[in-house]
Amino acid sequence: MEVKFTTGNKKLPKTTYILNVGTASNCPSEKLGLCDVAKDCYAKKSERMYTPVEPFRQHQRRVFDDVDAEHIAQVLLDASERSRTKKMRSFRFSEAGDFATQADVDKMADVCEVLSSRGIKCYGYTCRTDLDLNGLMMHAQVNLSNDYERSDEYLEKGANRFKVVDKFSGSPKAVPCRADCNVCSFCATMKGKLIEVIKH
């Protein structure tokens, strides 16, 4: 099966390669009640507005199930090598949806291990604090989207708390999201921070 990915979007640089492990409309975290903003999920909007988006992400899910981590990583690296203008500098997982199982987390950790060994900064978002994220955190910056289960443990180990808010709190402990990853890399480079993002 063909490994499909995207490179950037309106808010992400084209040098960021993106791989989802599912769709927003079939998100495991929402079904488990782990997502704080399921009703306001921005990833669902693109699936509703643009008809090709959800089938594309469904394909990504099937590929992630059927193809080994090393092959997925190599496809991304090969695409970067071939590109003149979109060399991969960072890799983002889970723009939409979330991990369904521990095996998903472990496989993504393997993908990130290969990429990070080649100098690629890996990062992503998850509500699956009920799963063991330690292996993934060894090779990627993890941004947690809730305060449940083992979130305190992961925050102490360097995960960020990515919190959707109606307005910035102004707390000195909180970093306001600039809503444009072309000018900010907090989620990929900071550790153990509370990052507030305005609901969108």
Legacy VTK file of the C-alpha trace (Angstrom):
# vtk DataFile Version 3.0
C-alpha trace
ASCII
DATASET POLYDATA
POINTS 200 float
0.000 0.000 0.000
1.153 3.502 -0.788
2.232 5.552 2.209
0.428 8.883 1.907
1.380 11.956 3.874
1.044 15.718 3.573
3.608 18.494 3.773
2.498 21.448 5.807
-0.720 23.394 5.610
-1.789 27.002 6.099
-0.312 27.060 9.590
2.556 24.619 9.160
5.751 25.007 7.146
6.025 22.887 4.004
9.093 21.273 5.563
6.851 19.599 8.152
5.702 16.160 7.020
2.401 14.994 8.518
1.135 11.459 9.074
-2.188 10.643 10.707
-3.191 7.324 12.239
-6.892 7.885 11.745
-9.664 10.355 11.126
-11.121 13.022 13.363
-14.632 11.676 12.797
-13.604 8.257 14.161
-11.276 9.447 16.917
-10.628 6.880 19.669
-10.038 9.605 22.260
-13.460 11.093 21.695
-15.099 7.683 22.038
-13.232 7.074 25.286
-14.167 10.481 26.696
-10.521 11.552 26.849
-10.808 14.607 24.593
-11.616 17.962 26.196
-12.783 19.605 22.966
-14.479 16.881 20.942
-17.396 19.181 20.045
-15.009 21.890 18.839
-12.430 19.667 17.141
-10.753 21.671 14.378
-9.683 18.494 12.562
-13.327 17.542 12.010
-13.933 20.795 10.154
-11.644 19.931 7.257
-13.277 16.495 6.958
-16.678 18.147 6.693
-15.601 20.977 4.380
-13.410 19.034 1.950
-14.750 15.659 0.834
-11.361 14.090 -0.100
-9.880 14.654 3.362
-11.606 11.894 5.332
-10.964 9.129 2.729
-7.322 10.249 2.591
-7.020 9.880 6.357
-8.843 6.533 6.247
-6.202 5.370 3.780
-3.489 6.563 6.142
-5.041 4.434 8.881
-5.041 1.320 6.695
-1.429 1.878 5.692
-0.373 2.427 9.276
-1.939 -0.931 10.138
-0.406 -2.824 7.225
3.065 -1.332 6.665
6.002 -1.644 9.046
7.466 1.401 10.776
10.832 1.244 9.024
9.186 1.326 5.603
6.967 4.262 6.576
9.988 6.198 7.817
11.993 5.366 4.705
9.208 6.580 2.398
9.216 9.909 4.220
13.001 10.170 4.055
13.062 9.251 0.360
10.425 11.877 -0.444
12.446 14.465 1.431
15.600 13.481 -0.422
13.871 13.869 -3.790
12.316 17.227 -3.001
14.085 20.428 -3.946
11.892 22.773 -1.911
10.301 20.607 0.794
13.131 18.883 2.613
11.736 17.387 5.803
12.926 19.293 8.864
10.198 18.098 11.202
7.640 15.320 11.398
4.220 15.707 12.976
1.988 12.809 13.907
-1.756 12.979 14.566
-2.905 16.167 12.928
-6.277 14.396 13.102
-7.535 11.477 15.141
-5.453 9.690 17.738
-3.817 6.404 18.612
-6.275 3.525 18.830
-4.042 1.064 20.686
-0.720 0.671 22.461
0.571 -0.945 19.271
-0.107 2.357 17.454
1.956 4.270 19.990
4.795 1.761 19.781
4.816 1.806 15.985
4.881 5.605 15.893
7.767 5.509 18.362
9.608 3.253 15.894
8.890 5.660 13.009
10.156 8.576 15.084
13.244 6.664 16.174
14.318 6.254 12.542
13.527 9.867 11.659
15.099 11.403 14.759
18.289 9.417 14.123
18.481 11.310 10.821
18.105 14.695 12.504
14.357 15.106 11.989
12.496 16.758 14.884
9.420 14.648 15.664
6.387 15.841 17.583
2.643 15.411 17.846
-0.486 15.532 19.962
-2.462 12.923 21.834
-5.196 12.504 24.416
-4.202 8.879 25.022
-2.676 9.437 28.442
-4.170 6.071 29.368
-1.529 4.401 27.194
2.211 4.071 27.803
3.820 7.025 26.010
7.324 6.586 27.423
8.801 4.920 24.331
7.354 7.583 22.065
8.689 10.345 24.292
12.211 9.003 23.809
12.095 9.987 20.129
9.426 12.693 19.863
8.091 15.706 21.712
4.642 14.734 22.951
1.928 17.322 23.548
-0.895 16.130 25.801
-4.416 17.341 25.167
-5.950 16.488 28.537
-5.268 16.246 32.259
-6.454 12.662 32.756
-4.912 9.331 33.674
-1.084 9.558 33.731
-0.744 13.117 32.430
1.173 14.367 35.497
3.708 11.580 35.070
4.292 12.487 31.428
4.448 16.226 32.137
7.165 15.592 34.702
9.105 13.698 32.040
8.923 16.589 29.543
5.614 16.338 27.731
3.795 19.632 27.145
0.176 20.282 28.090
-1.582 21.714 25.041
-4.778 23.305 26.327
-7.606 24.837 24.266
-8.985 27.979 25.932
-11.520 30.688 25.145
-8.950 33.337 26.031
-5.385 33.339 27.289
-5.108 33.119 31.072
-2.177 35.496 31.362
-0.543 33.078 33.776
3.265 33.323 33.855
3.274 29.505 33.735
1.390 29.440 30.414
2.808 29.996 26.945
0.303 31.497 24.468
0.108 29.674 21.144
0.886 31.988 18.223
-1.406 29.914 15.959
1.183 29.878 13.188
3.829 27.153 13.193
5.684 29.014 10.453
6.851 31.476 13.101
6.852 29.263 16.203
8.140 25.814 17.135
7.134 25.664 20.810
5.238 22.378 20.447
8.224 20.724 18.822
11.015 22.147 20.951
9.739 23.114 24.416
9.457 20.609 27.242
7.172 20.476 30.261
5.231 23.629 29.358
1.587 24.590 29.436
0.741 25.890 25.976
-2.600 27.656 25.637
-4.305 27.891 22.251
-7.405 29.907 21.490
-10.323 27.724 20.381
-10.532 27.653 16.577
LINES 1 201
200 0 1 2 3 4 5 6 7 8 9 10 11 12 13 14 15 16 17 18 19 20 21 22 23 24 25 26 27 28 29 30 31 32 33 34 35 36 37 38 39 40 41 42 43 44 45 46 47 48 49 50 51 52 53 54 55 56 57 58 59 60 61 62 63 64 65 66 67 68 69 70 71 72 73 74 75 76 77 78 79 80 81 82 83 84 85 86 87 88 89 90 91 92 93 94 95 96 97 98 99 100 101 102 103 104 105 106 107 108 109 110 111 112 113 114 115 116 117 118 119 120 121 122 123 124 125 126 127 128 129 130 131 132 133 134 135 136 137 138 139 140 141 142 143 144 145 146 147 148 149 150 151 152 153 154 155 156 157 158 159 160 161 162 163 164 165 166 167 168 169 170 171 172 173 174 175 176 177 178 179 180 181 182 183 184 185 186 187 188 189 190 191 192 193 194 195 196 197 198 199
